[in-house]
Amino acid sequence: MVRRNMPQTELSSGLSLERKIALARRKLQEAYDDRGYTDSTVLAASIKLDRLINRYQKKMLEHRVP
C-alpha cells in the first residue's frame, strides 16, 4: 500500500482527511434522505465531499511510489 512510504505527519493528516470524508459522506446521505437529490443543501454537501475526495486523491498521488 502507498501509505507505508509516507512520513508520519503525512499519514496522520491523511487519516484526518479520511475522517473528514467519512463525515461529509454521512452528512450528504442525511441531507439526501431528508430533502431529496434536488435540494441546494444536498448539492452543497455533494460539492464539499467532492472537494475532500479530490484533496485526498491528490495527496495520495503526490506520495505514490514511482
N, CA, C and O atoms as CSV, one atom per row, in Angstrom:
chain,resi,resn,atom,element,x,y,z
A,1,MET,N,N,0.844,-1.184,0.000
A,1,MET,CA,C,0.000,0.000,0.000
A,1,MET,C,C,0.879,1.234,0.000
A,1,MET,O,O,1.989,1.203,0.530
A,2,VAL,N,N,0.409,2.296,-0.575
A,2,VAL,CA,C,1.163,3.524,-0.764
A,2,VAL,C,C,1.577,4.164,0.549
A,2,VAL,O,O,2.669,4.726,0.635
A,3,ARG,N,N,0.757,4.096,1.548
A,3,ARG,CA,C,0.989,4.830,2.790
A,3,ARG,C,C,2.266,4.438,3.526
A,3,ARG,O,O,2.800,5.250,4.282
A,4,ARG,N,N,2.758,3.250,3.335
A,4,ARG,CA,C,3.924,2.831,4.113
A,4,ARG,C,C,5.144,3.712,3.860
A,4,ARG,O,O,6.049,3.765,4.692
A,5,ASN,N,N,5.179,4.406,2.713
A,5,ASN,CA,C,6.314,5.255,2.392
A,5,ASN,C,C,6.096,6.718,2.736
A,5,ASN,O,O,6.975,7.548,2.502
A,6,MET,N,N,4.954,7.039,3.280
A,6,MET,CA,C,4.662,8.422,3.643
A,6,MET,C,C,5.220,8.725,5.034
A,6,MET,O,O,5.160,7.883,5.930
A,7,PRO,N,N,5.762,9.932,5.208
A,7,PRO,CA,C,6.201,10.318,6.549
A,7,PRO,C,C,5.016,10.308,7.523
A,7,PRO,O,O,3.865,10.456,7.111
A,8,GLN,N,N,5.302,10.136,8.794
A,8,GLN,CA,C,4.240,10.023,9.793
A,8,GLN,C,C,3.317,11.232,9.810
A,8,GLN,O,O,2.109,11.075,9.988
A,9,THR,N,N,3.852,12.430,9.629
A,9,THR,CA,C,2.993,13.608,9.633
A,9,THR,C,C,2.017,13.566,8.467
A,9,THR,O,O,0.862,13.963,8.617
A,10,GLU,N,N,2.461,13.094,7.310
A,10,GLU,CA,C,1.570,12.969,6.165
A,10,GLU,C,C,0.515,11.906,6.416
A,10,GLU,O,O,-0.649,12.085,6.057
A,11,LEU,N,N,0.910,10.814,7.022
A,11,LEU,CA,C,-0.024,9.742,7.318
A,11,LEU,C,C,-1.091,10.238,8.279
A,11,LEU,O,O,-2.276,9.969,8.083
A,12,SER,N,N,-0.689,10.945,9.294
A,12,SER,CA,C,-1.650,11.457,10.275
A,12,SER,C,C,-2.637,12.416,9.629
A,12,SER,O,O,-3.839,12.326,9.878
A,13,SER,N,N,-2.148,13.331,8.806
A,13,SER,CA,C,-3.053,14.278,8.169
A,13,SER,C,C,-3.931,13.562,7.153
A,13,SER,O,O,-5.073,13.967,6.936
A,14,GLY,N,N,-3.421,12.504,6.526
A,14,GLY,CA,C,-4.228,11.713,5.606
A,14,GLY,C,C,-5.371,11.039,6.328
A,14,GLY,O,O,-6.485,10.978,5.806
A,15,LEU,N,N,-5.116,10.532,7.516
A,15,LEU,CA,C,-6.182,9.898,8.284
A,15,LEU,C,C,-7.220,10.929,8.694
A,15,LEU,O,O,-8.416,10.638,8.707
A,16,SER,N,N,-6.775,12.114,9.025
A,16,SER,CA,C,-7.708,13.180,9.374
A,16,SER,C,C,-8.595,13.513,8.171
A,16,SER,O,O,-9.793,13.750,8.322
A,17,LEU,N,N,-8.012,13.527,7.013
A,17,LEU,CA,C,-8.771,13.789,5.801
A,17,LEU,C,C,-9.762,12.652,5.543
A,17,LEU,O,O,-10.877,12.893,5.080
A,18,GLU,N,N,-9.358,11.424,5.838
A,18,GLU,CA,C,-10.272,10.293,5.697
A,18,GLU,C,C,-11.473,10.447,6.633
A,18,GLU,O,O,-12.604,10.140,6.257
A,19,ARG,N,N,-11.224,10.913,7.829
A,19,ARG,CA,C,-12.341,11.144,8.764
A,19,ARG,C,C,-13.271,12.239,8.253
A,19,ARG,O,O,-14.492,12.134,8.370
A,20,LYS,N,N,-12.684,13.289,7.685
A,20,LYS,CA,C,-13.499,14.367,7.125
A,20,LYS,C,C,-14.356,13.846,5.970
A,20,LYS,O,O,-15.515,14.237,5.826
A,21,ILE,N,N,-13.790,12.976,5.162
A,21,ILE,CA,C,-14.537,12.396,4.048
A,21,ILE,C,C,-15.691,11.553,4.576
A,21,ILE,O,O,-16.813,11.647,4.077
A,22,ALA,N,N,-15.418,10.734,5.579
A,22,ALA,CA,C,-16.475,9.888,6.153
A,22,ALA,C,C,-17.600,10.743,6.725
A,22,ALA,O,O,-18.775,10.426,6.536
A,23,LEU,N,N,-17.256,11.811,7.416
A,23,LEU,CA,C,-18.264,12.707,7.977
A,23,LEU,C,C,-19.064,13.391,6.867
A,23,LEU,O,O,-20.287,13.496,6.952
A,24,ALA,N,N,-18.376,13.850,5.840
A,24,ALA,CA,C,-19.055,14.509,4.730
A,24,ALA,C,C,-19.999,13.539,4.012
A,24,ALA,O,O,-21.078,13.935,3.570
A,25,ARG,N,N,-19.598,12.278,3.895
A,25,ARG,CA,C,-20.481,11.278,3.287
A,25,ARG,C,C,-21.743,11.082,4.108
A,25,ARG,O,O,-22.842,10.985,3.561
A,26,ARG,N,N,-21.581,11.025,5.426
A,26,ARG,CA,C,-22.752,10.868,6.297
A,26,ARG,C,C,-23.683,12.070,6.180
A,26,ARG,O,O,-24.901,11.916,6.094
A,27,LYS,N,N,-23.101,13.266,6.177
A,27,LYS,CA,C,-23.923,14.477,6.062
A,27,LYS,C,C,-24.645,14.531,4.726
A,27,LYS,O,O,-25.807,14.931,4.662
A,28,LEU,N,N,-23.965,14.131,3.661
A,28,LEU,CA,C,-24.602,14.095,2.354
A,28,LEU,C,C,-25.767,13.108,2.353
A,28,LEU,O,O,-26.845,13.419,1.846
A,29,GLN,N,N,-25.556,11.935,2.911
A,29,GLN,CA,C,-26.617,10.931,2.945
A,29,GLN,C,C,-27.808,11.416,3.767
A,29,GLN,O,O,-28.958,11.222,3.374
A,30,GLU,N,N,-27.532,12.041,4.899
A,30,GLU,CA,C,-28.615,12.568,5.734
A,30,GLU,C,C,-29.402,13.656,5.002
A,30,GLU,O,O,-30.632,13.681,5.046
A,31,ALA,N,N,-28.682,14.552,4.331
A,31,ALA,CA,C,-29.343,15.618,3.593
A,31,ALA,C,C,-30.189,15.036,2.463
A,31,ALA,O,O,-31.311,15.482,2.224
A,32,TYR,N,N,-29.651,14.053,1.783
A,32,TYR,CA,C,-30.403,13.402,0.701
A,32,TYR,C,C,-31.652,12.710,1.236
A,32,TYR,O,O,-32.729,12.813,0.648
A,33,ASP,N,N,-31.501,12.010,2.349
A,33,ASP,CA,C,-32.651,11.314,2.943
A,33,ASP,C,C,-33.736,12.295,3.375
A,33,ASP,O,O,-34.925,12.011,3.235
A,34,ASP,N,N,-33.330,13.443,3.898
A,34,ASP,CA,C,-34.283,14.436,4.398
A,34,ASP,C,C,-34.903,15.289,3.290
A,34,ASP,O,O,-36.074,15.657,3.376
A,35,ARG,N,N,-34.126,15.604,2.250
A,35,ARG,CA,C,-34.549,16.629,1.294
A,35,ARG,C,C,-34.647,16.164,-0.156
A,35,ARG,O,O,-35.221,16.870,-0.985
A,36,GLY,N,N,-34.104,15.003,-0.475
A,36,GLY,CA,C,-34.106,14.559,-1.874
A,36,GLY,C,C,-32.878,15.080,-2.604
A,36,GLY,O,O,-32.081,15.834,-2.045
A,37,TYR,N,N,-32.740,14.676,-3.836
A,37,TYR,CA,C,-31.493,14.979,-4.541
A,37,TYR,C,C,-31.459,16.339,-5.223
A,37,TYR,O,O,-30.395,16.741,-5.694
A,38,THR,N,N,-32.555,17.057,-5.296
A,38,THR,CA,C,-32.557,18.347,-5.986
A,38,THR,C,C,-32.393,19.551,-5.064
A,38,THR,O,O,-32.313,20.683,-5.542
A,39,ASP,N,N,-32.344,19.333,-3.780
A,39,ASP,CA,C,-32.243,20.434,-2.823
A,39,ASP,C,C,-30.839,21.047,-2.834
A,39,ASP,O,O,-29.849,20.343,-3.029
A,40,SER,N,N,-30.763,22.353,-2.625
A,40,SER,CA,C,-29.469,23.052,-2.639
A,40,SER,C,C,-28.552,22.585,-1.506
A,40,SER,O,O,-27.330,22.612,-1.655
A,41,THR,N,N,-29.117,22.164,-0.391
A,41,THR,CA,C,-28.313,21.650,0.723
A,41,THR,C,C,-27.599,20.365,0.317
A,41,THR,O,O,-26.442,20.146,0.676
A,42,VAL,N,N,-28.294,19.526,-0.428
A,42,VAL,CA,C,-27.703,18.271,-0.901
A,42,VAL,C,C,-26.592,18.572,-1.906
A,42,VAL,O,O,-25.527,17.955,-1.863
A,43,LEU,N,N,-26.837,19.502,-2.793
A,43,LEU,CA,C,-25.821,19.888,-3.762
A,43,LEU,C,C,-24.577,20.427,-3.064
A,43,LEU,O,O,-23.458,20.061,-3.425
A,44,ALA,N,N,-24.759,21.283,-2.078
A,44,ALA,CA,C,-23.631,21.843,-1.342
A,44,ALA,C,C,-22.842,20.750,-0.614
A,44,ALA,O,O,-21.611,20.779,-0.595
A,45,ALA,N,N,-23.544,19.798,-0.022
A,45,ALA,CA,C,-22.877,18.694,0.665
A,45,ALA,C,C,-22.114,17.826,-0.326
A,45,ALA,O,O,-21.027,17.337,-0.017
A,46,SER,N,N,-22.674,17.634,-1.510
A,46,SER,CA,C,-22.014,16.848,-2.543
A,46,SER,C,C,-20.742,17.534,-3.034
A,46,SER,O,O,-19.717,16.883,-3.234
A,47,ILE,N,N,-20.811,18.827,-3.223
A,47,ILE,CA,C,-19.638,19.591,-3.658
A,47,ILE,C,C,-18.540,19.526,-2.605
A,47,ILE,O,O,-17.366,19.364,-2.938
A,48,LYS,N,N,-18.915,19.652,-1.343
A,48,LYS,CA,C,-17.929,19.576,-0.263
A,48,LYS,C,C,-17.247,18.208,-0.256
A,48,LYS,O,O,-16.025,18.116,-0.136
A,49,LEU,N,N,-18.042,17.152,-0.384
A,49,LEU,CA,C,-17.481,15.804,-0.413
A,49,LEU,C,C,-16.560,15.633,-1.622
A,49,LEU,O,O,-15.474,15.069,-1.486
A,50,ASP,N,N,-16.963,16.099,-2.776
A,50,ASP,CA,C,-16.121,16.006,-3.970
A,50,ASP,C,C,-14.774,16.683,-3.755
A,50,ASP,O,O,-13.735,16.144,-4.137
A,51,ARG,N,N,-14.793,17.846,-3.154
A,51,ARG,CA,C,-13.541,18.578,-2.923
A,51,ARG,C,C,-12.627,17.831,-1.953
A,51,ARG,O,O,-11.413,17.786,-2.151
A,52,LEU,N,N,-13.206,17.250,-0.911
A,52,LEU,CA,C,-12.404,16.467,0.029
A,52,LEU,C,C,-11.798,15.241,-0.650
A,52,LEU,O,O,-10.629,14.921,-0.437
A,53,ILE,N,N,-12.592,14.563,-1.460
A,53,ILE,CA,C,-12.076,13.386,-2.171
A,53,ILE,C,C,-10.978,13.796,-3.148
A,53,ILE,O,O,-9.977,13.092,-3.279
A,54,ASN,N,N,-11.149,14.914,-3.828
A,54,ASN,CA,C,-10.103,15.398,-4.736
A,54,ASN,C,C,-8.812,15.699,-3.986
A,54,ASN,O,O,-7.726,15.364,-4.458
A,55,ARG,N,N,-8.926,16.332,-2.816
A,55,ARG,CA,C,-7.735,16.599,-1.995
A,55,ARG,C,C,-7.050,15.307,-1.593
A,55,ARG,O,O,-5.825,15.199,-1.649
A,56,TYR,N,N,-7.847,14.326,-1.188
A,56,TYR,CA,C,-7.306,13.033,-0.769
A,56,TYR,C,C,-6.579,12.354,-1.936
A,56,TYR,O,O,-5.463,11.863,-1.769
A,57,GLN,N,N,-7.201,12.327,-3.103
A,57,GLN,CA,C,-6.579,11.694,-4.257
A,57,GLN,C,C,-5.290,12.401,-4.659
A,57,GLN,O,O,-4.304,11.751,-5.007
A,58,LYS,N,N,-5.296,13.725,-4.612
A,58,LYS,CA,C,-4.092,14.484,-4.938
A,58,LYS,C,C,-2.971,14.143,-3.962
A,58,LYS,O,O,-1.824,13.945,-4.365
A,59,LYS,N,N,-3.308,14.078,-2.684
A,59,LYS,CA,C,-2.312,13.750,-1.668
A,59,LYS,C,C,-1.742,12.350,-1.906
A,59,LYS,O,O,-0.533,12.145,-1.799
A,60,MET,N,N,-2.606,11.396,-2.225
A,60,MET,CA,C,-2.135,10.029,-2.473
A,60,MET,C,C,-1.249,9.952,-3.707
A,60,MET,O,O,-0.268,9.208,-3.717
A,61,LEU,N,N,-1.583,10.716,-4.755
A,61,LEU,CA,C,-0.751,10.716,-5.961
A,61,LEU,C,C,0.608,11.348,-5.700
A,61,LEU,O,O,1.611,10.909,-6.264
A,62,GLU,N,N,0.658,12.363,-4.861
A,62,GLU,CA,C,1.917,13.016,-4.536
A,62,GLU,C,C,2.874,12.086,-3.806
A,62,GLU,O,O,4.091,12.238,-3.914
A,63,HIS,N,N,2.336,11.127,-3.068
A,63,HIS,CA,C,3.153,10.235,-2.260
A,63,HIS,C,C,3.228,8.815,-2.825
A,63,HIS,O,O,3.637,7.873,-2.147
A,64,ARG,N,N,2.820,8.697,-4.083
A,64,ARG,CA,C,2.837,7.400,-4.732
A,64,ARG,C,C,4.266,6.948,-4.988
A,64,ARG,O,O,5.144,7.760,-5.280
A,65,VAL,N,N,4.485,5.665,-4.876
A,65,VAL,CA,C,5.801,5.086,-5.138
A,65,VAL,C,C,6.020,5.085,-6.644
A,65,VAL,O,O,5.166,4.604,-7.388
A,66,PRO,N,N,7.168,5.624,-7.115
A,66,PRO,CA,C,7.430,5.683,-8.578
A,66,PRO,C,C,7.549,4.292,-9.174
A,66,PRO,O,O,7.766,4.153,-10.378
